[in-house]
Amino acid sequence: MPLIKWDPFEDFLTLDEEISDFFGRSWKLPALRKGRLAKWSPTTDIAETENEFIVKTELPGLTANDVEVILEGDILTIKGKREFSDEIKKENYHRIERRYGSFKRSFTLPSNADLESITAKVKEGLLTVRIVKKEIAKPKVIEVEVEESKTKKIEAKED
């Protein structure tokens, strides 16, 4: 099963954002970090029903053209980009809390996911990806027979 690479420094680079979120205030302008756009990751819920898996990702302000859903092996990746509008740069904003830039979320699908039946739809800023479950054969119990040994008994002779 393929694993998603973990970058230990990625979390370290966003430590100031995490601290700001924890204390409820911004230490820096959230939309701009050292001349680049702040990294963001849309929230995702994953649910399971009897017949399918449902992945819902919040993508406010994005359209289907702004998002890609990619399947590589058993890894489902959702990626896209929210542009930092020139209109926002021209306005006299006092606070910018919305996040901009590229995002990428990857999930390993379970072995019973039918990889040929994945659908994705965006409606009102919510991406819904549906993955139908495969029919899995029930385990077959195999009866174990006992076979008797055909060895001769040797009687000991008394002298």
N, C-alpha and C positions, 0 to 999 in steps of 0.2 A: 504494500500500500504506500503510495507516495506521500511524503510529508511536506508541509509548507515550511519553508525556511524561516527561522526566527532570527531577527536582527536585534541583539541585545542593546545596541546603541540607539535604535529608533525610539524606544520609550524614554531613554535618557534625554534625547533632544527635545522632547515635548514636556519635560518635567515642569517647566515654568507654567505651562498651560494647565497641567494637572493641579499644581499648587493654587493657581488662580481660581480654578473651578472649585476646589475644596474650600477655600476661604470666601468664595462668593464675590470676589472683586478682581479687576484686571490690573496686573502689574505692568503690562505693556498693551499697546493697541493690538487687540486680538487678530485683526485682519492682516496686519503686516508684521512680519518677523524678519528682521535683518534684511530688508529689501525684497523679501519673497512673500508669497501668499501663505497664510496659515494652513496647515494640513488639517483635513477633516475626514471623518469617517462616519458615513450615515448609519443610523441605528437599524438593526435587523432583528426580526423575530422569526424563529423557525418552529413550526408546529407539525404534528403528525396526526393524520386521521387513519381510519381503517384501510383506506385505499390509496392515500397519497401523502407526500411531504409538501408543506407549503412554506415558502420563504418570502417574507414581506420586508421590504427595505424602504425606509422613508427617504424620498428624494424631492423635497420641496423646491419648486421652481425649475425642475428639470423636465425635459421631454424625452420621448423614446430615442430621439437623435443624439441626446447627450449621454446615453448609457449603452454599455455593451454587456451582454451576458455570454460568457464563454465557458465551454465544457472541454476540459483536457483530461482524458482518462476518467477518473472518478472525482475530479476537482471542479467544482462550480465556482466561477469567478464573476463578480459583478464589479465593473469599473466604469468610471466616467469622470466628468469635470464640470465644475460650476465656475463660470468665468467671473472675475472681479470687474464689474461694469465701469466703463469710463464715466458714466453718469454719476456713479458714487464718488469718484475722485473729484468731480466738479462741484458737488454739493458741499455744504458746510456741515458735515457730520460731527457730532460731539462724541458719538459712541458707535462702534461697529462690532456687533456680536456674531453676526452670521459668518459662517466659515466658507472659504472659497478655495478653489484649486482642484487638483486631481484626487481621486480616491480609488481604492481597490480593496475589495473584501473577497476572501476565498474560503470555501467550505468543502470539506471532504464528504461526499455522498455515501450513504450506507450501501452495503452489498446488494440489498434488495431493491434499489432504485432502478427503474427502467430508464436507462440513459437515452433511449430513442423517443421518449414521450414527454420531453421537457417543453413547457410553454412559458412565455413571459409576457406580461402586459403592464403598462403604466396607466394609472387613472388617478387624477387629482393628486399627483405627487407621491403616489404609493406604487412601487414596483412589486408585483406579485408573480413569483415563479412557482409553478406547480410541477411536481415530479411524481408520476404514477409509480406505485409499488409493483414489483414483479410478483407473479404467483410463485410461491415457494412450495416445493413438494414436501409433504409431511415425512418425517423420518420413518423408515421401514424397520420394524423389529424382526430380527432374524433369530429363529429358534435354534438353540444349541442342543444337539443330540449327544447322548452319552453312548459311547461305543465300549462294549465290554472287551476286556483283554483276553486273548486266547493262549494263555501260558499254561503249561502243564505243572501240576504240583508234583514235586519230587518228594517221595517219602524217605525218611531216613531209616537205614537198616540198623538193627541192633546187633551187636557182636556178642 
